[in-house]
Amino acid sequence: MSEELVTVATYRLALQAEVARVALEQEGICVFRADSNLVATNFFLAPAVGYIKLEVPRSQAEAALAIFQRQPGLLDRGGSSSNSEEEDDEAAQCLSCGATLPEEEDRCPACGWSYSVGDSEDCA
């Protein structure tokens, strides 16, 4: 009977997942890439399936995580939920002058630029 697989990392890009898979296999850890073909076939489905997942047998999960701690470059920094939370904490900036936009405002207090498209006579 085969051992249960657990996800130790997720990746947006197949190349990143492949580099991590090879690094883990070089350390003697058996690795399976889940949803890799689906994401490669239709990237728009990637968020729905949780991107590409690296799965290892439960007994080897701790060893895999230790490898990720020794080599942090193997982890995908683009799609993790902790990165999304950090981005949400940052204040919005004006796309025109770079000034910090107050919350709940759509017009820059420094230059007047706005996300809103209001009623402009210039647009037909």
C-alpha positions as CSV (number, residue, x, y, z in Angstrom):
1,M,0.0,0.0,0.0
2,S,1.4,3.4,-0.9
3,E,1.9,6.2,1.6
4,E,-0.3,9.3,1.6
5,L,1.1,12.3,-0.3
6,V,1.2,15.8,1.3
7,T,1.8,19.1,-0.5
8,V,5.0,20.8,0.6
9,A,5.0,23.7,-1.9
10,T,3.0,25.3,-4.7
11,Y,4.3,27.1,-7.8
12,R,2.8,29.3,-10.5
13,L,5.4,28.3,-13.1
14,A,6.3,24.7,-14.2
15,L,10.0,25.7,-14.4
16,Q,10.1,26.7,-10.7
17,A,8.4,23.5,-9.7
18,E,10.8,21.4,-11.8
19,V,13.9,23.1,-10.2
20,A,12.5,22.4,-6.7
21,R,11.5,18.8,-7.7
22,V,15.1,18.1,-8.9
23,A,16.6,19.6,-5.7
24,L,14.4,17.4,-3.5
25,E,15.1,14.3,-5.6
26,Q,18.8,14.9,-5.3
27,E,18.4,14.7,-1.6
28,G,16.7,11.3,-1.9
29,I,13.1,12.5,-1.5
30,C,10.4,11.0,-3.8
31,V,8.5,13.9,-5.4
32,F,5.2,14.2,-7.4
33,R,4.1,17.3,-9.3
34,A,0.3,17.6,-9.1
35,D,-1.7,19.6,-11.7
36,S,1.4,20.5,-13.7
37,N,-0.1,19.4,-17.0
38,L,-3.4,21.2,-16.4
39,V,-1.6,24.5,-15.6
40,A,0.6,24.1,-18.6
41,T,-2.4,23.4,-20.8
42,N,-4.6,26.3,-19.6
43,F,-2.9,28.7,-17.2
44,F,-6.3,30.5,-16.6
45,L,-7.4,27.4,-14.6
46,A,-4.3,27.5,-12.4
47,P,-5.9,29.6,-9.6
48,A,-8.9,27.3,-9.5
49,V,-6.7,24.2,-8.9
50,G,-4.2,25.9,-6.6
51,Y,-1.4,26.1,-9.2
52,I,1.3,23.4,-9.4
53,K,1.8,21.4,-6.2
54,L,4.9,19.5,-5.1
55,E,3.8,16.5,-3.1
56,V,5.9,14.1,-1.1
57,P,5.2,11.0,1.1
58,R,4.1,12.1,4.5
59,S,7.2,10.4,6.1
60,Q,9.5,12.6,4.0
61,A,7.6,15.9,4.4
62,E,9.8,17.1,7.3
63,A,13.0,16.5,5.3
64,A,11.6,18.3,2.3
65,L,10.7,21.4,4.5
66,A,14.2,21.3,6.0
67,I,15.6,21.5,2.4
68,F,13.4,24.5,1.7
69,Q,14.7,26.2,4.8
70,R,18.3,25.6,3.8
71,Q,17.6,26.7,0.2
72,P,14.8,29.4,0.4
73,G,15.3,30.2,-3.3
74,L,13.4,27.0,-4.1
75,L,10.1,28.5,-2.8
76,D,7.8,30.4,-5.1
77,R,7.6,34.0,-3.8
78,G,4.9,35.0,-6.3
79,G,1.8,33.1,-5.3
80,S,1.8,32.4,-1.6
81,S,-1.1,33.7,0.6
82,S,1.4,35.3,3.0
83,N,2.7,37.5,0.2
84,S,-0.8,38.5,-0.7
85,E,-1.5,39.6,2.9
86,E,1.7,41.7,2.9
87,E,0.6,43.4,-0.3
88,D,-2.8,44.2,1.2
89,D,-1.1,46.1,4.1
90,E,0.7,48.4,1.7
91,A,-0.8,51.8,1.0
92,A,-2.0,52.5,-2.6
93,Q,0.2,54.8,-4.6
94,C,-0.7,57.3,-7.4
95,L,0.2,55.9,-10.8
96,S,1.0,59.4,-12.0
97,C,3.3,60.9,-9.3
98,G,3.8,58.1,-6.8
99,A,2.2,59.9,-3.8
100,T,0.4,57.8,-1.2
101,L,-3.4,57.7,-1.9
102,P,-5.6,58.1,1.2
103,E,-7.9,55.1,1.8
104,E,-11.4,55.3,0.2
105,E,-10.1,58.1,-2.1
106,D,-9.9,57.8,-5.9
107,R,-8.2,61.1,-6.6
108,C,-4.5,61.9,-5.8
109,P,-4.2,64.8,-3.4
110,A,-0.8,65.8,-4.8
111,C,-1.4,65.8,-8.6
112,G,-5.2,65.3,-9.0
113,W,-4.8,62.1,-11.0
114,S,-7.8,59.7,-10.6
115,Y,-8.7,56.0,-11.2
116,S,-12.2,57.2,-12.1
117,V,-13.0,57.9,-15.7
118,G,-15.6,60.7,-15.0
119,D,-17.6,62.5,-17.6
120,S,-14.9,63.9,-19.9
121,E,-15.6,65.9,-23.1
122,D,-12.3,64.7,-24.5
123,C,-13.6,61.1,-24.9
124,A,-16.0,60.4,-27.6
